[in-house]
Amino acid sequence: MKFTILTLFPEFFQGFTESSIIKKSLDRELIQIEIKNIRDFSTNKHNKTDDYPYGGGPGMVMTPQPIADSIRYVKEKDPGAKVVYFTPRGKVFTQEDARGFAREGSYILLCGHYEGVDQRIIDKYVDVEISAGDFILTGGEIPALIFMDALTRLQEGVLGNEESASDESFSENLLEYPQYTRPPLFEDLEVPEVLLSGNHKEIDRWRLEKSLEITERLRPDLYEKHLGG
């Protein structure tokens, strides 16, 4: 799987590509990440990438020329890549979406800034608009990190335990059960006895009960979805 990031702030992604599962996946060539600075494609003599919005209003809008040229540049080498634009008005990204996107081959991740990008870029080049949630961020870089991380961990061979990706929150519209590790007693709090029993059938039953309990309490919307409501 390949991600090509179009951004005004390439340095934002440095730590992400040099840490944890992402770095291991890059080293093992399970994924590819390429970062392109949108400013490098500007034909303006000052490499300007934004301008005042037509009709007035606060803020600036990213101009279409450098974005269009950067997308075309990537498409010349990877014509099948889908363009994803991160915006608050997009569909809120879910684990179900991640599983669907993880089956595709490559993505161009467009990170907007200011008041967003010229609508003509969305109309002509963007395949899907995604939101990280019902809140406003400074730019699309953080949602791009979320998107890449969520898809990467679903790629075959990325996680040490292949069951991990299917045994976590949201996999069955349930939040994950509580997790414990050593020591068995910490600050007067004990690990539930069933987890020390070695009885895997009882452990599975306990975990399901806790997942149901936590989901009903914290995310009743997911709980209803799990029940088929």
N, CA and C of each residue as an Amber inpcrd file, in Angstrom:
protein
   687
   0.8390000  -1.1860000   0.0000000   0.0000000   0.0000000   0.0000000
   0.8800000   1.2430000   0.0000000   0.4770000   2.2260000  -0.8020000
   1.2740000   3.4470000  -0.8970000   0.4390000   4.6650000  -0.5400000
   1.0390000   5.5670000   0.2430000   0.4300000   6.8450000   0.5850000
   1.3260000   7.9600000   0.0530000   0.7680000   8.8530000  -0.7440000
   1.4850000  10.0470000  -1.1650000   0.7940000  11.2370000  -0.5120000
   1.5340000  11.9620000   0.3070000   0.9700000  13.0590000   1.0890000
   1.2680000  14.3830000   0.3950000   0.2190000  15.1710000   0.1660000
   0.3740000  16.5150000  -0.3830000   0.1100000  17.5000000   0.7540000
   1.1160000  18.2650000   1.1210000   1.0240000  19.1100000   2.3080000
   1.8840000  20.3540000   2.1490000   1.5740000  21.3720000   2.9220000
   2.4260000  22.5540000   3.0030000   3.4740000  22.4080000   4.1010000
   3.3630000  21.3440000   4.8870000   4.2550000  21.1610000   6.0300000
   4.8160000  19.7380000   6.0630000   5.7400000  19.4220000   5.1650000
   6.3020000  18.0630000   5.0970000   6.9690000  17.6160000   6.3940000
   7.5410000  18.5660000   7.1300000   8.2490000  18.2140000   8.3600000
   7.3110000  17.6470000   9.4220000   6.0320000  17.9010000   9.2730000
   5.0450000  17.4200000  10.2410000   5.0740000  15.9020000  10.3610000
   5.4460000  15.2190000   9.2820000   5.3530000  13.7630000   9.2250000
   6.6480000  13.0450000   9.5950000   7.6920000  13.7930000   9.9170000
   8.9910000  13.1750000  10.1520000   8.9610000  12.1540000  11.2920000
   8.4610000  12.5610000  12.4430000   8.4230000  11.6410000  13.5760000
   7.5390000  10.4370000  13.3250000   6.4510000  10.6620000  12.6050000
   5.5010000   9.5850000  12.3100000   6.1520000   8.4620000  11.5120000
   6.9600000   8.8340000  10.5300000   7.5860000   7.8270000   9.6640000
   8.8100000   7.1820000  10.2870000   9.2450000   7.6920000  11.4250000
  10.4600000   7.1690000  12.0510000  10.1770000   6.4670000  13.3720000
   8.9180000   6.1110000  13.6110000   8.5570000   5.5520000  14.9090000
   7.6540000   4.3340000  14.7790000   7.7840000   3.4410000  15.7270000
   6.8190000   2.3830000  16.0040000   6.4960000   1.5170000  14.7790000
   5.2230000   1.1350000  14.6880000   4.7760000   0.2050000  13.6490000
   4.9610000   0.7870000  12.2530000   4.7890000   2.1050000  12.1090000
   4.9420000   2.7140000  10.7800000   6.3620000   2.5410000  10.2680000
   7.3470000   2.8170000  11.1020000   8.7440000   2.6530000  10.6860000
   9.0450000   1.1990000  10.3320000   8.5680000   0.2780000  11.1600000
   8.8000000  -1.1370000  10.8780000   8.1490000  -1.5490000   9.5650000
   6.9640000  -1.0320000   9.3030000   6.2650000  -1.3640000   8.0580000
   6.9830000  -0.7870000   6.8500000   7.5370000   0.4120000   6.9990000
   8.3270000   1.0020000   5.9140000   9.6020000   0.2090000   5.6800000
  10.2870000  -0.1580000   6.7590000  11.5380000  -0.9040000   6.6410000
  11.3130000  -2.2570000   5.9690000  10.1710000  -2.8590000   6.2270000
   9.8510000  -4.1730000   5.6540000   9.1440000  -4.0460000   4.3090000
   8.9740000  -2.8100000   3.8400000   8.3420000  -2.5170000   2.5560000
   6.9120000  -3.0380000   2.4770000   6.2270000  -3.0420000   3.6220000
   4.8180000  -3.4120000   3.6450000   3.9540000  -2.2280000   3.2240000
   4.4700000  -1.0270000   3.4260000   3.8120000   0.1900000   2.9550000
   4.8760000   1.1160000   2.3660000   4.4110000   2.1150000   1.6210000
   5.2900000   3.1710000   1.1160000   4.6510000   4.5170000   1.4740000
   5.4880000   5.4660000   1.8660000   5.0090000   6.8220000   2.1400000
   5.9070000   7.8130000   1.4070000   5.2940000   8.6470000   0.5990000
   6.0160000   9.7060000  -0.1170000   5.3740000  11.0360000   0.2350000
   6.1930000  12.0420000   0.5150000   5.6870000  13.3390000   0.9470000
   6.0590000  14.3980000  -0.0790000   5.0570000  15.1280000  -0.5560000
   5.2740000  16.1830000  -1.5370000   4.8240000  17.5280000  -0.9630000
   5.6750000  18.5180000  -1.1110000   5.3470000  19.8640000  -0.6620000
   4.5530000  20.5700000  -1.7600000   3.3170000  20.9160000  -1.4660000
   2.4580000  21.5740000  -2.4550000   3.0980000  22.8710000  -2.9530000
   3.8180000  23.5350000  -2.0660000   4.4400000  24.8100000  -2.4260000
   5.4410000  24.6550000  -3.5790000   6.0500000  23.4940000  -3.6990000
   7.0250000  23.2510000  -4.7670000   6.3880000  23.2710000  -6.1520000
   5.0840000  23.1440000  -6.2180000   4.3940000  23.1020000  -7.5050000
   3.7850000  24.4530000  -7.8910000   3.9570000  25.4520000  -7.0420000
   3.3900000  26.7580000  -7.3230000   4.1490000  27.4550000  -8.4510000
   3.4150000  28.0470000  -9.3770000   4.0430000  28.8050000 -10.4660000
   4.1670000  30.2820000 -10.1040000   3.6790000  30.6560000  -8.9330000
   3.8080000  32.0230000  -8.4530000   5.2710000  32.2970000  -8.1040000
   5.7570000  33.4790000  -8.4210000   7.1830000  33.7660000  -8.2090000
   7.5700000  33.7370000  -6.7370000   6.5800000  33.8720000  -5.8540000
   6.8400000  33.7990000  -4.4140000   6.3900000  32.4580000  -3.8280000
   6.0850000  31.5090000  -4.7260000   5.5920000  30.1820000  -4.3090000
   4.3420000  30.2910000  -3.4350000   3.5220000  31.2610000  -3.7220000
   2.3040000  31.4840000  -2.9540000   1.2900000  30.3820000  -3.2290000
   0.5990000  29.9330000  -2.1920000  -0.3640000  28.8420000  -2.3440000
  -1.7500000  29.1980000  -1.8160000  -1.9750000  30.4570000  -1.4410000
  -3.2720000  30.8380000  -0.9070000  -3.6510000  32.2350000  -1.4020000
  -4.9430000  32.5510000  -1.3000000  -5.4200000  33.8720000  -1.7190000
  -6.7390000  34.1550000  -1.0090000  -7.1980000  35.4100000  -1.1350000
  -8.4410000  35.8120000  -0.4840000  -9.6340000  35.1310000  -1.1460000
 -10.6570000  34.8010000  -0.3730000 -11.8320000  34.1290000  -0.9530000
 -12.6970000  35.0910000  -1.7570000 -13.1740000  34.6350000  -2.9130000
 -14.1690000  35.4170000  -3.6530000 -15.4150000  35.5650000  -2.7910000
 -16.0160000  36.7420000  -2.8400000 -17.2150000  36.9960000  -2.0540000
 -16.9250000  37.5310000  -0.6710000 -15.6300000  37.6110000  -0.3380000
 -15.2540000  38.1320000   0.9610000 -15.3400000  37.0810000   2.0520000
 -15.0020000  37.4840000   3.2490000 -15.0260000  36.5700000   4.3840000
 -13.6440000  36.4460000   5.0010000 -13.5790000  35.8260000   6.1810000
 -12.3010000  35.7090000   6.8940000 -11.4040000  34.6380000   6.2970000
 -10.1270000  34.7680000   6.5810000  -9.1850000  33.7180000   6.2160000
  -8.7920000  33.7150000   4.7590000  -8.0040000  32.6940000   4.4190000
  -7.4960000  32.5270000   3.0640000  -7.8930000  31.1440000   2.5570000
  -7.8660000  31.0000000   1.2320000  -8.2200000  29.7290000   0.5930000
  -7.0170000  29.2420000  -0.2100000  -6.7380000  27.9600000  -0.1520000
  -5.6260000  27.4040000  -0.9320000  -5.9680000  27.4640000  -2.4130000
  -5.0480000  28.0140000  -3.2170000  -5.2850000  28.2030000  -4.6430000
  -5.2190000  26.8770000  -5.3960000  -5.9620000  26.7530000  -6.4910000
  -6.0730000  25.4600000  -7.1610000  -4.8480000  25.0220000  -7.9570000
  -4.1020000  25.9650000  -8.5310000  -3.0270000  25.5770000  -9.4550000
  -1.9890000  24.6300000  -8.8500000  -1.3520000  24.9730000  -7.7330000
  -0.3260000  24.0650000  -7.2150000  -0.8870000  22.7210000  -6.7550000
  -2.1140000  22.7100000  -6.2700000  -2.7150000  21.4390000  -5.8530000
  -2.9930000  20.5660000  -7.0690000  -3.5910000  21.1560000  -8.0970000
  -3.8890000  20.3960000  -9.3130000  -2.6190000  19.8330000  -9.9270000
  -1.5710000  20.6550000 -10.0010000  -0.3180000  20.1900000 -10.5960000
   0.3320000  19.0890000  -9.7660000   0.2360000  19.1870000  -8.4510000
   0.8360000  18.1570000  -7.6060000   0.0760000  16.8430000  -7.7370000
  -1.2400000  16.9140000  -7.8460000  -2.0340000  15.6940000  -8.0360000
  -1.7210000  15.0520000  -9.3830000  -1.6530000  15.8770000 -10.4300000
  -1.3360000  15.3330000 -11.7570000   0.0480000  14.7020000 -11.7790000
   1.0000000  15.3180000 -11.0620000   2.3570000  14.7700000 -10.9980000
   2.3470000  13.3600000 -10.4100000   1.6100000  13.1840000  -9.3410000
   1.5420000  11.8690000  -8.7050000   0.7880000  10.8800000  -9.5800000
  -0.2870000  11.3490000 -10.1990000  -1.1150000  10.4760000 -11.0320000
  -0.3730000   9.9660000 -12.2610000   0.5960000  10.7350000 -12.7400000
   1.3750000  10.2830000 -13.8930000   2.1200000   8.9920000 -13.5710000
   2.5830000   8.8710000 -12.3270000   3.3060000   7.6740000 -11.9020000
   2.3870000   6.6200000 -11.3000000   1.2610000   7.0620000 -10.7740000
   0.3590000   6.1520000 -10.0830000  -1.0810000   6.5170000 -10.4430000
  -1.4980000   6.2000000 -11.6730000  -2.8040000   6.6520000 -12.1630000
  -3.9920000   6.0980000 -11.3780000  -3.8040000   4.9830000 -10.6920000
  -4.9060000   4.3900000  -9.9600000  -5.1050000   4.9310000  -8.5560000
  -4.2260000   5.8350000  -8.1360000  -4.3010000   6.3510000  -6.7650000
  -5.5690000   7.1760000  -6.5690000  -6.2460000   6.9570000  -5.4530000
  -7.4370000   7.7230000  -5.1290000  -7.0620000   8.9460000  -4.2920000
  -7.7060000  10.0690000  -4.5780000  -7.4190000  11.3090000  -3.8680000
  -8.3680000  11.4430000  -2.6790000  -7.7910000  11.5460000  -1.4900000
  -8.5560000  11.7090000  -0.2640000  -8.2940000  13.1080000   0.2770000
  -9.3700000  13.8490000   0.5100000  -9.2480000  15.2010000   1.0690000
  -9.8440000  15.2010000   2.4660000  -9.0810000  15.7220000   3.4270000
  -9.5070000  15.7380000   4.8150000 -10.1700000  17.0760000   5.1350000
 -11.4370000  17.0100000   5.5330000 -12.2380000  18.2150000   5.7450000
 -13.3270000  17.9340000   6.7670000 -13.6970000  18.9240000   7.5970000
 -14.7600000  18.7050000   8.5800000 -16.0970000  18.3310000   7.9700000
 -16.3080000  18.6680000   6.7140000 -17.5910000  18.3550000   6.0950000
 -17.6130000  16.9580000   5.4700000 -16.5190000  16.2470000   5.5490000
 -16.4590000  14.9000000   5.0130000 -17.1500000  13.8870000   5.9080000
 -17.2380000  12.6520000   5.4330000 -17.8070000  11.5690000   6.2290000
 -16.8630000  11.2480000   7.3810000 -17.4060000  11.1040000   8.5740000
 -16.5770000  10.7850000   9.7340000 -15.9660000   9.3950000   9.5550000
 -14.6700000   9.3130000   9.6860000 -13.8970000   8.0990000   9.4400000
 -14.1570000   7.0790000  10.5450000 -14.4540000   5.8380000  10.1590000
 -14.7270000   4.7660000  11.1110000 -13.8370000   3.5640000  10.8330000
 -13.8510000   2.6120000  11.7620000 -13.0850000   1.3830000  11.5600000
 -13.6030000   0.6060000  10.3560000 -14.9020000   0.6490000  10.1540000
 -15.4760000  -0.0020000   8.9750000 -14.9360000   0.6210000   7.6950000
 -14.8220000   1.9480000   7.6780000 -14.2220000   2.6290000   6.5250000
 -12.7730000   2.1900000   6.3370000 -12.0320000   2.1070000   7.4420000
 -10.6210000   1.7200000   7.3690000 -10.4740000   0.3520000   6.7090000
 -11.3370000  -0.5840000   7.0870000 -11.2560000  -1.9140000   6.4920000
 -11.5190000  -1.8610000   4.9850000 -12.4670000  -1.0110000   4.5880000
 -12.7470000  -0.8830000   3.1640000 -11.5990000  -0.2450000   2.4040000
 -11.0680000   0.8510000   2.9290000  -9.9500000   1.5370000   2.2740000
  -8.6980000   0.6640000   2.2400000  -8.5330000  -0.1950000   3.2440000
  -7.3220000  -1.0200000   3.3310000  -7.2300000  -2.0280000   2.1960000
  -8.3180000  -2.2420000   1.4950000  -8.3030000  -3.1910000   0.3800000
  -7.8250000  -2.5510000  -0.9170000  -7.6980000  -1.2240000  -0.9260000
  -7.2260000  -0.5160000  -2.1250000  -5.7050000  -0.4670000  -2.1480000
  -5.1530000  -0.0190000  -3.2890000  -3.7110000  -0.0660000  -3.4510000
  -2.9490000   1.1790000  -3.0410000  -3.4500000   2.3730000  -3.3930000
  -2.6790000   3.5800000  -3.1040000  -3.5960000   4.7880000  -2.9990000
  -3.0970000   5.7750000  -2.2350000  -3.8880000   6.9750000  -1.9630000
  -3.0230000   8.2220000  -2.0520000  -3.6350000   9.2980000  -2.5550000
  -3.0580000  10.6370000  -2.5050000  -3.7990000  11.3720000  -1.4010000
  -3.0880000  11.7670000  -0.3480000  -3.7120000  12.3870000   0.8050000
  -3.5100000  13.9020000   0.7420000  -4.5800000  14.6240000   0.4820000
  -4.5290000  16.0710000   0.3330000  -4.8280000  16.7410000   1.6710000
  -3.8340000  17.4360000   2.1990000  -3.9670000  18.1040000   3.4960000
  -4.2350000  19.5870000   3.2710000  -5.4430000  20.0030000   3.5500000
  -5.8040000  21.4020000   3.3840000  -5.3510000  22.2490000   4.5670000
  -5.4160000  23.5670000   4.3820000  -5.1010000  24.5200000   5.4520000
  -5.9480000  25.7660000   5.2510000  -5.8230000  26.6890000   6.1960000
  -6.5720000  27.9420000   6.1520000  -8.0770000  27.6490000   6.1310000
  -8.8040000  28.2150000   5.1640000 -10.2410000  27.9520000   5.0610000
 -10.5470000  26.7840000   4.1310000  -9.5000000  26.0320000   3.7640000
  -9.7000000  24.8840000   2.8880000  -9.1510000  25.1280000   1.4960000
  -9.5420000  24.2710000   0.5630000  -9.0490000  24.3630000  -0.8070000
 -10.1540000  24.8780000  -1.7200000  -9.7650000  25.4350000  -2.8430000
 -10.7070000  25.8970000  -3.8580000 -11.6360000  24.7330000  -4.2390000
 -12.9300000  24.9990000  -4.2700000 -13.9330000  23.9680000  -4.5220000
 -13.6980000  23.2360000  -5.8310000 -13.0930000  23.8990000  -6.8020000
 -12.8760000  23.2580000  -8.0970000 -11.9090000  22.0840000  -8.0100000
 -11.0120000  22.1060000  -7.0290000 -10.1290000  20.9550000  -6.7950000
 -10.9680000  19.7640000  -6.3260000 -11.8960000  20.0210000  -5.4200000
 -12.7640000  18.9530000  -4.9210000 -13.6360000  18.4070000  -6.0490000
 -14.1900000  19.2990000  -6.8380000 -15.0860000  18.8750000  -7.9150000
 -14.3750000  18.0310000  -8.9690000 -13.1340000  18.3810000  -9.2630000
 -12.4500000  17.7340000 -10.3850000 -11.5060000  16.6070000  -9.9870000
 -10.9090000  16.6860000  -8.8090000  -9.8290000  15.7460000  -8.4890000
 -10.0820000  14.8300000  -7.2840000 -10.8960000  15.2660000  -6.3440000
 -11.0470000  14.5110000  -5.0940000 -12.0330000  13.3580000  -5.2640000
 -11.6300000  12.1760000  -4.8020000 -12.4890000  11.0000000  -4.8720000
 -13.3470000  10.8380000  -3.6210000 -12.8050000  11.2030000  -2.4730000
 -13.5500000  11.0360000  -1.2230000 -13.1220000  12.1000000  -0.2250000
 -14.0930000  12.6290000   0.5130000 -13.8290000  13.5950000   1.5720000
 -14.0260000  12.9060000   2.9210000 -13.0410000  13.0640000   3.8180000
 -13.0540000  12.3720000   5.1090000 -12.8730000  13.3720000   6.2390000
 -13.6050000  13.1370000   7.3210000 -13.4520000  13.9330000   8.5380000
 -12.9480000  13.0390000   9.6580000 -12.0740000  13.5910000  10.5030000
 -11.5850000  12.8410000  11.6610000 -12.5880000  12.8910000  12.8060000
 -13.5680000  13.7740000  12.7270000 -14.5550000  13.8990000  13.7960000
 -15.2150000  15.2590000  13.7520000 -16.1560000  15.4510000  14.6230000
 -16.9220000  16.6970000  14.6340000 -16.2090000  17.7790000  15.4380000
 -15.0730000  18.2020000  14.9080000 -14.2860000  19.2810000  15.5100000
 -13.4150000  19.8780000  14.4250000 -12.8260000  21.0340000  14.7010000
 -12.0220000  21.7420000  13.7120000 -10.5480000  21.6410000  14.0710000
  -9.7250000  21.2950000  13.0820000  -8.2810000  21.2400000  13.2490000
  -7.6270000  22.3060000  12.3720000  -6.3520000  22.5740000  12.6340000
  -5.6270000  23.5790000  11.8640000  -5.4420000  23.1660000  10.4150000
  -5.2560000  21.8790000  10.1740000  -5.0310000  21.4040000   8.8180000
  -5.3290000  19.9230000   8.7140000  -5.0640000  19.3780000   7.5440000
  -5.3810000  17.9740000   7.2850000  -4.2980000  16.9930000   7.6730000
  -3.2130000  17.4730000   8.2520000  -2.0930000  16.5820000   8.5520000
  -2.4400000  15.5350000   9.6160000  -3.0920000  15.9600000  10.6890000
  -3.4360000  15.0030000  11.7420000  -4.4270000  13.9500000  11.2350000
  -5.4930000  14.3200000  10.5340000  -6.3560000  13.2860000   9.9440000
  -5.6000000  12.3540000   8.9880000  -4.6300000  12.8870000   8.2590000
  -3.8370000  12.0360000   7.3640000  -3.0520000  10.9930000   8.1570000
  -2.5020000  11.3990000   9.3070000  -1.8010000  10.4540000  10.1770000
  -2.7520000   9.3570000  10.6430000  -3.9440000   9.7650000  11.0500000
  -4.9360000   8.8010000  11.5260000  -5.2770000   7.8100000  10.4170000
  -5.5070000   8.3210000   9.2250000  -5.8690000   7.4880000   8.0740000
  -4.7750000   6.4670000   7.7760000  -3.5300000   6.9280000   7.7190000
  -2.4190000   6.0220000   7.3960000  -2.2080000   4.9730000   8.4790000
  -2.2920000   5.4060000   9.7350000  -2.0920000   4.4720000  10.8400000
  -3.1710000   3.3940000  10.8360000  -4.4270000   3.8090000  10.6640000
  -5.5410000   2.8650000  10.6880000  -5.4430000   1.8400000   9.5630000
  -5.0300000   2.2850000   8.3720000  -4.9290000   1.3620000   7.2350000
  -3.6980000   0.4840000   7.3170000  -2.6010000   1.0570000   7.8190000
  -1.3520000   0.2960000   7.8880000  -1.4940000  -0.9270000   8.7760000
  -2.1120000  -0.7510000   9.9400000  -2.1910000  -1.8560000  10.8910000
  -3.1250000  -2.9620000  10.4140000  -3.8860000  -2.7040000   9.3420000
  -4.7480000  -3.7270000   8.7640000  -4.0710000  -4.4960000   7.6360000
  -2.8700000  -4.0650000   7.2560000  -2.1530000  -4.7630000   6.1930000
  -1.5620000  -6.0730000   6.7170000  -1.6110000  -7.0800000   5.8990000
  -1.0970000  -8.3930000   6.2910000   0.3900000  -8.3100000   6.6360000
   0.7500000  -8.8660000   7.7780000   2.1390000  -8.9100000   8.1940000
   2.5940000  -7.7430000   9.0410000   1.7380000  -6.7190000   9.2120000
   2.1470000  -5.5330000   9.9650000   2.1610000  -5.8030000  11.4650000
   1.0830000  -6.3720000  11.9820000   0.9950000  -6.6320000  13.4130000
   1.6270000  -7.9740000  13.7630000   2.2900000  -8.0200000  14.9060000
   2.9300000  -9.2650000  15.3210000   1.9400000 -10.3850000  15.5070000
   0.7830000 -10.0930000  16.0710000  -0.2690000 -11.0670000  16.2710000
  -1.3750000 -10.7590000  15.2780000  -1.5770000 -11.6390000  14.3050000
  -2.5390000 -11.3650000  13.2450000  -3.9660000 -11.2650000  13.7730000
  -4.2190000 -11.7610000  15.0000000  -5.5470000 -11.6470000  15.5630000
  -5.7910000 -10.2550000  16.1430000  -4.7360000  -9.4940000  16.3580000
  -4.8730000  -8.2080000  17.0420000  -5.8150000  -7.2620000  16.3220000
  -5.7060000  -7.1920000  15.0060000  -6.4930000  -6.2340000  14.2410000
  -7.9810000  -6.5500000  14.2750000  -8.3250000  -7.8190000  14.4660000
  -9.7310000  -8.2060000  14.4610000 -10.3020000  -8.3410000  15.8610000
  -9.4810000  -8.1180000  16.8900000  -9.9070000  -8.3510000  18.2680000
  -9.7990000  -7.0800000  19.0920000 -10.1630000  -5.9370000  18.4650000
 -10.0320000  -4.6610000  19.1290000 -11.3320000  -3.8820000  19.0660000
 -11.3130000  -2.6980000  19.6470000 -12.5070000  -1.8590000  19.6400000
 -13.0370000  -1.6520000  18.2320000 -14.3670000  -1.6620000  18.1210000
 -15.1100000  -1.3840000  16.8990000 -15.1610000  -2.5530000  15.9190000
 -14.3960000  -3.6200000  16.1410000 -14.3760000  -4.7030000  15.1700000
 -15.7410000  -5.3570000  15.0300000 -16.4950000  -5.4350000  16.1110000
 -17.8570000  -5.9600000  16.0570000 -18.8330000  -4.9270000  16.6210000
 -18.5140000  -3.6590000  16.4050000 -19.2920000  -2.5540000  16.9760000
 -19.3090000  -2.6110000  18.4950000 -18.2270000  -3.1320000  19.0620000
 -18.0620000  -3.1800000  20.5070000 -16.7290000  -2.5510000  20.8830000
 -16.7100000  -1.8630000  22.0280000 -15.4510000  -1.3580000  22.5560000
 -14.6800000  -2.5030000  23.1850000 -13.3700000  -2.3490000  23.2420000
 -12.5310000  -3.4380000  23.7380000 -12.6890000  -3.6250000  25.2450000
 -12.5580000  -4.8480000  25.6670000 -12.6120000  -5.2070000  27.0870000
 -11.3660000  -4.6790000  27.8060000 -11.3880000  -4.6000000  29.1590000
 -10.2230000  -4.1250000  29.9180000  -9.0300000  -5.0710000  29.7520000
  -7.8460000  -4.5090000  29.7410000  -6.6130000  -5.2820000  29.6140000
  -5.7860000  -5.1590000  30.8950000  -5.1190000  -6.2380000  31.2830000
  -4.2650000  -6.2580000  32.4730000  -2.9550000  -6.9610000  32.1590000
  -1.9080000  -6.6110000  32.9000000  -0.6400000  -7.3110000  32.7930000
  -0.0090000  -7.3780000  34.1810000   1.1940000  -7.9040000  34.3010000
   1.8610000  -8.0550000  35.5890000   2.1870000  -6.6880000  36.1980000
   2.1640000  -6.5590000  37.5150000   1.9520000  -7.6090000  38.5280000
   0.4660000  -7.8650000  38.7760000   0.1210000  -8.9940000  39.3990000
  -1.2850000  -9.2930000  39.6620000  -1.9210000  -8.3720000  40.7010000
  -1.0990000  -7.7310000  41.5490000  -1.5910000  -6.7780000  42.5380000
  -0.8230000  -5.4740000  42.3960000  -1.5390000  -4.3800000  42.1760000
  -0.8990000  -3.0790000  42.0100000  -1.7220000  -2.0290000  42.7380000
  -1.0870000  -1.3960000  43.7560000  -1.7270000  -0.3400000  44.5500000
  -3.1140000  -0.7710000  45.0220000  -3.1750000  -1.9480000  45.6200000
  -4.3940000  -2.5230000  46.2020000  -5.4450000  -2.9220000  45.1690000
  -5.0960000  -2.8910000  43.9040000  -6.0180000  -3.3080000  42.8550000
  -5.5390000  -4.6270000  42.2570000  -6.4420000  -5.6110000  42.2280000
  -6.0860000  -6.9450000  41.7500000  -6.5770000  -7.1780000  40.3250000
  -5.8560000  -8.0140000  39.6000000  -6.3070000  -8.4800000  38.2980000
  -7.5090000  -9.3970000  38.5190000  -8.5730000  -9.2770000  37.7320000
  -9.7220000 -10.1740000  37.8870000  -9.2980000 -11.6420000  37.8820000
  -9.8170000 -12.3780000  38.8210000  -9.3960000 -13.7670000  39.0320000
  -9.5640000 -14.6330000  37.7950000 -10.6090000 -14.3680000  37.0250000
 -10.8700000 -15.2030000  35.8500000  -9.7120000 -15.1540000  34.8560000
  -9.0120000 -14.0150000  34.7750000  -7.9050000 -13.8850000  33.8190000
  -6.6790000 -14.6840000  34.2470000  -6.6410000 -15.0830000  35.5220000
  -5.5260000 -15.8750000  36.0330000  -5.8560000 -17.3630000  36.0730000
  -7.0700000 -17.7050000  35.6670000  -7.5510000 -19.0740000  35.8340000
  -7.0240000 -20.0440000  34.7840000  -6.6870000 -19.5310000  33.6270000
  -6.2690000 -20.4180000  32.5400000  -7.4420000 -21.0310000  31.8040000
  -8.6510000 -20.7320000  32.2100000  -9.8540000 -21.2570000  31.5720000
 -10.2480000 -20.3060000  30.4330000  -9.8350000 -20.6310000  29.2260000
 -10.0090000 -19.7130000  28.0980000 -11.4730000 -19.5000000  27.7300000
 -12.2980000 -20.4990000  27.9460000 -13.7190000 -20.3410000  27.6610000
 -14.3290000 -19.2930000  28.5870000 -13.9830000 -19.3680000  29.8740000
 -14.4810000 -18.3920000  30.8330000 -13.8870000 -17.0000000  30.5960000
 -12.6320000 -16.9830000  30.1890000 -11.9810000 -15.7040000  29.8780000
 -12.6870000 -15.0230000  28.7020000 -12.9750000 -15.7950000  27.6520000
 -13.6800000 -15.2380000  26.4970000 -15.0550000 -14.7160000  26.8930000
 -15.7360000 -15.4540000  27.7550000 -17.0630000 -15.0360000  28.2060000
 -16.9700000 -13.7350000  29.0060000 -15.9880000 -13.6490000  29.8870000
 -15.7940000 -12.4420000  30.6920000 -15.4840000 -11.2390000  29.8080000
 -14.6160000 -11.4450000  28.8330000 -14.2420000 -10.3500000  27.9380000
 -15.4400000  -9.8430000  27.1410000 -16.2630000 -10.7540000  26.6480000
 -17.4530000 -10.3410000  25.9130000 -18.4100000  -9.5660000  26.8090000
 -18.6090000 -10.0580000  28.0170000 -19.4900000  -9.3630000  28.9560000
 -18.9920000  -7.9510000  29.2430000 -17.6890000  -7.8220000  29.4430000
 -17.1320000  -6.5020000  29.7190000 -17.2400000  -5.5820000  28.5000000
 -17.0180000  -6.1270000  27.3110000 -17.1510000  -5.3260000  26.0940000
 -18.5720000  -4.8060000  25.9460000 -19.5380000  -5.6710000  26.1770000
 -20.9340000  -5.2640000  26.1030000 -21.2550000  -4.1970000  27.1440000
 -20.7750000  -4.4160000  28.3610000 -21.0270000  -3.4830000  29.4540000
 -20.4300000  -2.1100000  29.1830000 -19.1740000  -2.0870000  28.7390000
 -18.4840000  -0.8250000  28.4760000 -19.1050000  -0.0900000  27.2930000
 -19.4500000  -0.8380000  26.2520000 -20.0430000  -0.2180000  25.0720000
 -21.4090000   0.3820000  25.3760000 -22.2250000  -0.3490000  26.1270000
 -23.5430000   0.1650000  26.4780000 -23.4400000   1.4400000  27.3030000
 -22.4160000   1.4900000  28.1730000 -22.2610000   2.6400000  29.0540000
 -21.6440000   3.8440000  28.3410000 -20.6150000   3.6070000  27.5350000
 -19.8690000   4.7120000  26.9360000 -20.3260000   5.0860000  25.5270000
 -20.7590000   4.0850000  24.7590000 -21.1670000   4.3310000  23.3790000
 -22.4790000   3.6170000  23.0820000 -23.5870000   4.1010000  23.6260000
 -24.8760000   3.4350000  23.3820000 -25.2290000   3.3480000  21.9000000
 -24.7210000   4.2660000  21.1000000 -24.9850000   4.2060000  19.6610000
 -24.3710000   2.9580000  19.0480000 -23.1350000   2.6380000  19.4460000
 -22.4920000   1.4200000  18.9580000 -23.1770000   0.1750000  19.5020000
 -23.6020000   0.2650000  20.7510000 -24.2740000  -0.8770000  21.3770000
 -25.5400000  -1.2380000  20.6040000 -26.3110000  -0.2400000  20.2440000
 -27.5250000  -0.4880000  19.4660000 -27.1900000  -1.0570000  18.0900000
 -26.1160000  -0.5700000  17.5180000 -25.6920000  -1.0770000  16.2150000
 -25.2660000  -2.5350000  16.3190000 -24.5680000  -2.8670000  17.4080000
 -24.1540000  -4.2560000  17.6310000 -25.3630000  -5.1770000  17.7500000
 -26.4140000  -4.6880000  18.4070000 -27.6150000  -5.4980000  18.6060000
 -28.4820000  -5.5450000  17.3530000 -28.0710000  -4.7540000  16.3340000
 -28.8290000  -4.7390000  15.0910000 -29.9360000  -3.7240000  15.0610000
 -29.8680000  -2.7700000  16.0110000 -30.9030000  -1.7420000  16.0880000
 -30.6400000  -0.5780000  15.1720000
